[in-house]
């Protein structure tokens, strides 16, 4: 089975073509990711309608490259049914690009199309879903709707790792910080979430305070790696809610503490690279300490056998190291952390999750910006 996957939940346009072998192993035929980081850096964050316009520009070039890399492209005109044009009638720019593409190309073999339907930014999700619907009608193949959070969890399928239950997923990204108890692949329970800023948002906002551009998380990490014991600046930031009697998180207080600490310094200190490095290290440590402390607490309480990390923040070296160190305390658990390339938003993870879902008709494909995967979602606001 060959799946063409589409990811447009936020500001990255992803197209991947993945083949599932008869053995169950997943083989990557191609994967294309178009980042919008430079475009959104001027805003200090993602501007939804700007992101939508970029998806409209990037989807066809990304599709072309992915198909070419997978050797699934034939130079031959494809007839586009009226229903496919109607699927994109509210998106004339993308429709024009689709018609131009299929006037010169035909796709060899695709068995299904997987697409992110939520959670995410509504304008961006609609662009990807409408594109998937048009392709589905043109290629006469079904669509598999995919939950973005579940996709982060299922990235481990590329490593062919077995999961023993109960499992625990820590999903940490720009918009999500969640601890999810997994009793089976059909039973998910949210046991902890952020009450305000997600960890990724905290990284980006504190990075802006220090003078870094968007996205700030990777730049905080680069600066933190420059810290040496000889650094004269000793900074102590709070670890919000680390000892609370629940599994929730709160990172807005940490952001505020960074702002106050920075503002009280003299101009000369603020511009001192050693100070910036020390602040970056303490920010990174504070976020990682809270995440891993709660993770360790949940492992004990729920007798966890497998820990899975997912989301862009899990590409952070400090968080990975602290999580992997848990193996020393819990010898019988398996810790699964995807490689950095699969941690951030990408279409490969959408394809992986699609193999665990059912195909659906177009009438049942809807966008859900606040989509949940938890069985206790009625209790989650």
N, C-alpha and C positions, 0 to 999 in steps of 0.2 A: 504494500500500500504506500502510495506517494502522496504526501500532504504539502500543499502550498500554504504557508502561514503568514498572517498579516498582523503587525503590531503598530497601533497608532494611539495608544492610550494617553500619551503626554507629548513630549517633544522629540522623540526619536522615531523615525520611520524605519520599520524593520520588515524585511521580506526574507523568508527562509523556505527551502525545499528539503524536506526530510523523508527518507524512506524507512519504513519499518520492515525489517527482514522477517522471514518465516520463523526465525529463532526468537523474535521479539526485540532484538537489538535495533537501536536507532542509528541510521547512517546519514550523516549530513551530506547532501548533494551540493548545497550552496547556502550562503547566508550573507545578506547585505544589510548594513545598518547606516542610516544617514542621520547624523547628529545635528541639532540646532543650537548647540551651546553658544557659539559665537553670536548668533542672532539675538538670543535672549539675555546675553551678558549685560546689554545696555539697560535692561529692565531690572536686573538683579533677581530675576525669577522668570517663570514661564508665563507668557501672555497668551491665553487660550486661542484667540482668533488669529493671532500671528502664527501660532503653531499649526493651526488648521490650514492656513494658506501654504505653509511649507510642506505639509503632508500632500496637499494637492499637487505641488510641484514635484515632489520626490517619489511618489508612488510608482509611476510608470518607469522612470529611469531605474529605480531599484528593482522592479519586476523584470525589466529587460536584462539587467546584469545577472540577477539570480537565475533566470531561465537559461541564459547563455552559459553561465558557469556550470549549470547542471546538464548541459547538452540537451535541452528540451525545447529548443526553438527552431522552427522551420520558416524559411522565407517564403511565405505563401499567405495570401489574403484570407481572412476569416470573416464570415458573415455575422454581423451583430444583430440579434433579434431586437424588435421594438421594446420588449419587456426589459432588456438590459439598459437601453437608453432611458427608459422611464425610471429605472432604479437610480439614475444619476441626474435626473431632470433638475434637481435643486442644486446641482454642483456642475454648472456648465463648463468651468475650466477643466475639471477632471474628465468630464464626458468627452470634451474635445481631444484630450490627450489619449483617452482610451480608443476612440475611433481612429485616430491617426496611427496608433500602435497596431491595431488589428487589421488595418488596411494593408500592412506589409508583413504581418507575422501570424503564425499559427503555433499553438502550444501542443507538443506531442502527447504527453500523458500526465494527467493529474487526477487522482482518485477522489480528493476532497479538498475543501478550502477551510482552513481554521482561521478564526479572527477573534481578536479581543473585543468583548462586548461590555466590559466594565471590571472593576471600577476605573475611573479615569476622568479626564476632561471631556465634557459632553460634545463640544464641537469636533474634537479630535477623534473621539470614538465613532461619531456618525460618519466621518470621512472614510475611515477604515471599513466600517460595516457596509456602507453603500457601495464601496469599491468591491468588497467581497461578494455582495449580491449580484453586481453586474458580471463579475467573472463567473460566478456560479451559473448564471443564465446563459452565458456565452459558451462555457465549457460543458454544460449539462452535468454538473457534479454537485453533490450536497455540501452544505456548510456545517461546520462544527463550531458552535459558540464557545468561547473559552473565558474563564474567569482569570483576570490578570494575577491576582494573589495566588491562586492555585497553581498557576504557571510557574511562579517563582519557586514554589515548593517542589514541583515536579521536574525542575532542571536536573535533579539527581539522576534521572532516567538515562542520561547520556553516559553516566559512569557505571551503569548496570549494577548499582548497589541495591542490596536487599534491605527492606525496612521491617524491623520488628516492632510490634505494637505493645503498649502505647508509645506513640512517638510525639515529639514536641517540635513545632516549627516556630522559629523566630524570624518574622518577616520585617525587615528594616529598610525603608527607602525614603525618598524625599517627602512622600505624603502618608506613609504608613509606618507604625511601630506597633506590632502585634505579637502576642504569644498565643499560639494556637495548639490546643491539645488534639491530637489525631488518634482516635481509637480504632479506626479503619479508614480505608480510602473512600468511605461513604459517610463517615462520622467525624465532624469537625466541631470543636467547642472553643470559643474565644474565652481565654482566661485572663487576659491582660491587654490593655491598649493605652495609647497616649491620651492624656486628658486635654492636651493643647498641641504644642508643636511636636511634630515627629522628629526623630533623631536626625534625619537628613535635612530637615528644615533648620534645625539648630546648627548643624554644621554650616549651612549656607549663610544663615543670618550672622553668626559669630565671625565667619570669614569676611563678610562685608564690613563688619566693625573694624577688623584688622587691616582692611584695605585690599582684600583679595576680590577678584571678579567672580561672577557666577560661571559654573557651579563651584562652590567654595570647598566642599568636602575633600576632593582630591588635593587641593592646594593646602588645606590644613594638614593633611597627612604628609605631604612633601616637606612642609616646614617643620613638622614635629620630628621627622626623621633626622633633622639636622641638630637636634638637641644633644648636648654633651654635658656630663656631670660638672664640668667646669663653668657652666653657664651661671652668671652671677645673680640672675633673677629667679627667685623662689616664689611661685604663685600657687595659691590654694583656692580652688573653686569648689562650690558645693556639689554634692551628688544627690540631686532631688529625688525624693521618695524612695531612696534605696532601702530604707528599713521599714517602709510602710507594710501593713499587714495584708497586702493584696499584691497583685501582679501588674498593676497599672504603672504608667510612666508619666513624667511631666518634665519637659525640657525648656519651657518658656522662662522658668526661674534661672536656669543656667545661662541662657542668653542675656537676661537682665544683669546677672552677676558679672558677666564678661564686659558688658557695656559700662557698668559702674567702675569696675577695675581699670578699664582702659581710660575712662574720662578723668580719673583722679591723678593720672600720670602727667608729668610735664611733657611738653611737645617733643623735647629731645629724646625722652624715653620712648615715646610712641613710635618714633622713627628708627629706633635702635633695633637692628635685625635680631639681636640676641633676645630682646624682650618679646618680639613677635614670635620667635621660635619657642620660647618658654610658654607663652600663652597658647600657642597651637598644640603643644604637647599636653598641657593641662586640660584643654578642651577635649582633645581626643581621649585622654585617660578617663576623664569624668564620664563621658558618654559610654565608653566601653565598660567601665566599672559597673555602672548601673545596669546595663543590658545583661552582662554576664552574671551579676549577682542574682538578678531575678531568674535568669535561666537556671542557675545552680539550685536555687530554692525550689523551683518547679520540678526539676529532675528528682529531687528527694521526695517531695510530697506525692507526686503522681507515679513514682517508680518507673520513670521513663527508660526505654530501651534504645531509642534512636532519637538523635537531635538533628534537625535539618535547618540550615540557615538559607535565607533567600532575600533578595532585594539589593539595590545598589550599594547601600552602606556596608553590606557584608564583603565588599571588595576591600574595605579598610584593613590594612595589615595588622594593626593593633587589636581590632576586634577579632580577627581570625586567630591570632596568636593566643589571646585570652580564652577563646572558646575551645581551641584545640587542647589547651592546658587542662581543661576539665577532665580529660581522659585519665589523668593521673589520680584524680579523686574518685572517678566512677569507671572502674576497669571494665565493667560489663556493658557499657553503652557504646553505640556506634555514632560517630559524629560525621555528618555529611555537609560539606561546604562546597558549593560549586566554584569553578575557577572564575576569576574576575570577569572574564568575557561573557559568562552566563549569569553573573550577578546583576548587572545593570539591565535595563529593559532591552529585550531583543525578541526576534521572531522565533528563534530556535526553541525557547521555552514554551511559546504558544503552541508550537507543533507538538512538543513532548506531552503537554497537558491534553491535547486534542485526542491522543490515542487512548485516554482514559474516559473520554466523553462519548456521547451519542450524536450521530448525524441528525440534522433537523431540516425541515422544509423552510423556505424563506419566510413564510408567514409567522414562524415562531422565533425569528431572530430579531431581538430588540436590544437597544442600547440601555444600559443601566449604570449611570455614573457612580452610584453608591452601592454597587453589587456586593453581597456578602457570600461567604462560603460556609458559614457556621450553621450548625443545626440549631443553635440557640440564638439565631439572628433576631428573633422577635424580642429578645431581651436587650439587644444592643442598639443604642441610639446612634 
